[in-house]
């Protein structure tokens, strides 16, 4: 399924906690009418931005 995503994600927003940001987007399948929710979680640690996780469900 992940190889069948349209290349144009739709930004939905972000959630912010102390030192942690979760970016949310919607992405559509190029094969079916399905819509998927994606999120990328980043943390700020020692002044550097690091990816803590990512998921498409």
Helices and strands as residue ranges (DSSP letters): G 2-4, E 10-17, E 20-28, E 35-45, E 48-56
